[in-house]
């Protein structure tokens, strides 16, 4: 459970997340998170290239605000999910020039480093980076390559020493600060792009030890996260209003669905904005049985509204954690247009994802050589752990365990900073 050796001088713990990021240091024995923007310690993992100012780069909430205000430019989000895919070798077009995706990630990580150095009052030479248990399912070579790419990016951003720790292990360090007795806990970190599980032995007498490797009984991970839940909700509730599932006049063929999936997935939205796609969709409008729906898809492509749609769907997903049904307003596509999302339909749409989460949690317990009844507590963290169907799926892996939570979006970063402080 300890960080890799070799960190020196002042070090930081960095949680570079698919949806949000945070960075912390340990000062006088206390882990503290650095303020990143407007005093907030949590920052959306978003980058916006402003074409109107010839290349001004905005980050976090400022990036999202520029996009929502329809500033001419390119928004990039969910960059972490690209690390484990072939897309990491691709370039994106930014105002007429090609820029590697790794450079975009570097810009964001460098900014986090600078904010932490301002907070600490000195240079930060070393970083303990959180990483999912699996960047890529069932492909060890691709998984190792994803970590290698992230390490290279961190060094290019200015860190001289880079170490990694599993994100659920970091969350376990944070959770352990609250326990009063020894217990076996299943840490479930349900993030934006991946979900990770660890079975860990925690306790007041253990928390001060630097080497905790013997307390980590098993770790598993699966490439399922909040962005997958967004995509499922978008495809189920919104994309049918843009023509998904409708028919073409000729031979009663269905509308091609690849573009809808591309636009429903955060990491691939920008790839949909091509002249070829616009031309083909314009042709499909004339061939569609319901041309008014496909016309909405054409408008979305022409005006670059894919991220606007994704944010609206994400807001609905979050609201469904508390409500049984919510509207999804789509007036930016057509006056008065709105979809309706219900908890029941959402649960059905994400059924495959929640089944995979249940299995991954059970596999972790089995890998630890334990029966489900041996798990005393399930500690849920990560933004998507708030989704009721997700909580139910994970809890089902150890039905007798109590459910605990806290600092859903910050526990990994705090845990990483605590781990650095133990070196």
N, C-alpha and C positions, 0 to 999 in steps of 0.2 A: 504493500500500500504506500510505499515511499516513492518519492520522485526519483528519477534517474540521477546518478551522481554526476558531478562536474559543474554544478551551478556555483558561481562565485560573485563577489561584490554584492550589489543589490540585485535581487531578482524579482520577477513578477509572475503572477498566475494569470493566464489569458484564456478566456472562454470565447473563442471565435465561433459563433453559432450561425445556423442557417437563417434564422429570423432575427435574432438579437445577439449582441456581444457585450462583454464586460471584462474589465481587467483590474487586478488588485495586487497590493503589496502588503507585507507584514511589517508593521512599525511598532517598536517596543512590545513585541509579543502579541500584537493584536492585528488580525487580518482586516484590511480596509479596502474598499473598492474606490477607484479613482472616479471623480466626476468627469463625464465625457462631453456632455452638452447641456447647457442651461442647468447645471447642478445635478443632472440625472446620472446615475451610475450604470444605467442600461441604455444601450444605443441600438437602434435598428441596423441590421447589417445591409445597408443600402448605399449605393453610389450613384450619383447623377452627374452626367457630363452635359454642361450647359452650352449648347451650340450658339446661343445668342451672344455670349461673351467670349466666344472663340476658345473654349476649352476650360472654363472655370469648373472646378470639381467640387461638388457638394456631397456631404456625407450624412448618414443617419436621418433624423427627422427633417433636416433641411433638404435632403435629397428627395424625400417623399413629398414634402410641401411643394418643391419646385415642379415636380411631375404633376401633382394634383392641380396646381395653378396653370397647367398647360404651357409651361415654359418649353421652348423648342430644345429638345435634347434627348438623351437616352438614359433611362433608369435601369439599374442592374441590381437584382436582389437574389437571395438564395444562392450566393456564390459558393458556399461551402459544399452544397450538394453536387457541384460540378467537379470537385476534387476527385471523386471516385468514378468519374465517367470519362469516356473518350473526348468529351467536349473540352476538357482542360487543355488539350493541345490546340484548340481552335482560337481564332481571333474574332473580335467583334468590330464592326464598322462604327467609328465615332467621328462624326463630322467630316467624313471623307478620308479618314486615315484608319488603318488597321492597327488594333491594339490587342496584344495577347490577354486572355482572361487572367493569367497569373499576374500580370501587371496591375490589373484592377484590384485583385485581392491584396497585392503588396501595398497599394495606396491606402487601402482601408486599415490594414494591420499597422502600417507606419504611423497613421494618425492615432491609433490606440496607444502605441508606444509613446508617442510625444505627449499625449494627455497624462499618461501615468508618470512620466518624468516630471511634468509640471507639478503634479500632486506630490511626488516624492522629494522634489527639490534637488534631484541629482540624476545622472545618467543611469539607465537601467540596461545592463549588459546581457542579462540572462533571462530566459523565459521558460516557464513550465506551461506547455500548451495542452489543453484538454483535447482529447480525440475520442471518437466513438469506438466502441469495441470492434465494430466492423464498419469501415467506410463502404465496403462492397461485400455483398453476400456471396459465399461459396467461391471466392476467387482470391486466394492469398497473394498472388502476384500483384493484382490490381489494388488490393488493400494496402500492401507495402508501398506501392508506387504513390498512392494518395498521400500517405504520411510523408514520403520523401519530397513530394511537391510542396506540401505545407511547410516542411522544414526549410526548403530552399527559399520559399517566399519570406519566411520569418528572418532568415539571414540577410536577404536582400533589403528587408525593411530596417535592418540595423542591429539585430540581436546577434551577439557573437557566440553565445552558448544557447542551445535549444534542447529541451528535454520534453518528453510526453508522458501523460498519465491518462488512464481511462476516465472518461467523464463520470461514470457511476461511482468510481472509487473516490473521486474528488467530492461528489455529493455525499458519500458516506462520511468523509471527514467532517463535513459541515453538520450533518445530522448528529454525529457522535457528540458534539458539544452540548447537546440537550439531554442526553440519556443519563439516568441515575444508577443503572445497574447493567450488568453484562447481558447481551441478547444477540440472537441471530436475526439479521435483518436482510430482506430482499430490497435492494435499491433499484427502483424503476425510473430511469431518466427518459422521459418521452419528449424528444426534441422536435425541431422543425423538420429535419431530414432523416434522422435515424432514431432508433429506440434502443437503449442499452440497459442491461440487467447485471447485477452482481449480488452474490450472497456473501455477506461480510459479518464477521464477529466484532461487535463494538462494545465499549464499556468505559467507564471513568478511569479505570486503571490502565487502559490501553492507549488512550488518546495522546499521551505525551511521547510515545515511542516513535523513533524515526523509521525503523524498519517494521512494517506491518504486513509484509508479504505472507506470513503464515496465517493472517486473519482473513485473507481473501480466499474464499473456498471455491469460487467459480465466477466466470463472467461470460456473458453471451450478448450478441447484438443482432439487430435486424434492420435492414434499410426500409423502415417504415416510420413516417413522422407526420407532423402537422401539415406539411405541404401536400402530402398524399391525401390527407383528409380534405383539404381545400379542393384538390383536383376532383375527388369523388363527388363532393357537393356541387361543384360547378357543372360537371357533366350530367348529374342527375336533375338539378333544379334550374339551371340557367341556360346551358347550351341548347336544349330543345327549343328555346325561344329564338335561337339564332340558326335553326335549321337542322340540328342534330336529330337523326332518327326520322327525318321526313323523306319523301320520295321524289325521284326525278320523273318527269313526264315520260321520257323514252324508256320502254321496256320495264317500267316500274322499278327501277334500280334505286337503292338507298343513297342518300347523300354520302360522299366520302367522309370518313370520320377522323382521319389523321390530323387535320388542322385543328379540330376541336380539342383533341388531346394535347396538342402542342400549346395551345392558348390557355389551357386549364392548368398547365404545369409551370410554376414560377420560373424555373431555371431555363425554360425554352421559349418563353413568350417572345423575346426579341428576335428569335430565328423565324418567326412567322411573318415578320414585316419585310416581304419581298415583292418586287413588281410581278413576279411570276404568280405568286399566290393571289394577289389582287386581280390579275388578269383572269386567272382560272375561276375565281369566285364570281367575278362579273359575268362570266359565261354561264356559270351555274344558276345565277339569278334567272336567266332566261329559260333555263331548262327545268326549274324547280316547280313542283306542284304547289308549294307555298312560298312564292318568291318574296313576299314581305319579310319573312323570317331570314332568308338568306341575305337580303338587302341589309339587315342589321349586322350580319357578319362582315359584309363588305365595308360598311361604315367603320366598324371596329378596326379593321385592318388599315383602312385609308387614314384614319385619324390617330392611329397608334394608341388605342384605348385598352389594350390587353391588361396592363397592370391596374388600370382603373377598375376593370371588372374583377380582377383577382383580389384587390383590396376589399371590394364590396362583398365578395363571397367570404373572405376571411372574417370580416366583421359579423356576418351572419353565423358562421361557424362558432365564433366566440359567444354570440348571444344565445345560441341554442344550448349552451351549457346551463343556462338559467331558465330559458323559456321553452315551451312546447312547440311554438311556431313563431316565425319571424318573416317579415317581408324582405325582399332583396331588391332595393330600388335600382332601376335601370334607365332612369330618365335621360342620362347622358347619351343613351343610344336612341331613344325615342320618347317623346313627351308622354308621360303617364304610364310608361311601361314598368312592370314590376313582376318579379317572380315570388313565389312563396316557398319557404323551406320549413319543414316540420321535423321535430326530433325523431319521429318514427321513420320517416323517409331517409333522414340522414343516417340513422343507425343502420338501416338496410344497405345504404350506399357504401358504407365503410365496413361492412360485414367481413369482407376478406381481410382487410387490414387488421381489424380487432382480433380475428382468429389467429393471425400470425403473431400478434403481440401476446396473446394467451399462450400460444405454443412456445414462444421464445422465453417467457417467464418460467414456464414449467420445465423447459429444457435446462435452464440455469439451475434450478433447484435440484434436478436430477443429476446434473454434472457435479454438483457439490456433494453428491452421495447422500442426499437427505430426502426424507419424505415431506410432502407439503405441510404436514402438521408440525414439523420441527421449526418452521419459520414463525417467529413471534410477531414480527412487524414488517409491513410493506411500506417503505418510504417512497412516496410518489413525488417526482419533481419534473420540471420541464413544462412549458406552456400547454402542451397538448394533454398533459395528465389531468387537466380540468374537464376534459370531455367525458361525460358520464359513461358512455359505452366503452371508452378506453379504460376508465377506472374499474368498471365491472369485469372487463376481460382480464385485466392484470390481477385483480383481487381473486378471481376464480382459480388462479394457479395455487393459492394457499388460502383456502376459505376460512380457516380459523384464525388467521393473522389479523391483528388490528391494523388500520390504515392511518398513516401519519403523513404529514406534509408540511410545507413552509418554504418561503422564499423560492417559489416555483421557478422564477426566471434568473435567480442569482446564486442558488446554492452551489452550482458547479464552480463558478468564479470564486466564491468565498472559500470553498474547499481547496481549490488550487492554491490560493494565497496562503491558506493555513499550511498546506504541504510544503510550500517554499520556506515558510517560517520554521519548519522542523529540521531543515538541512543544517 
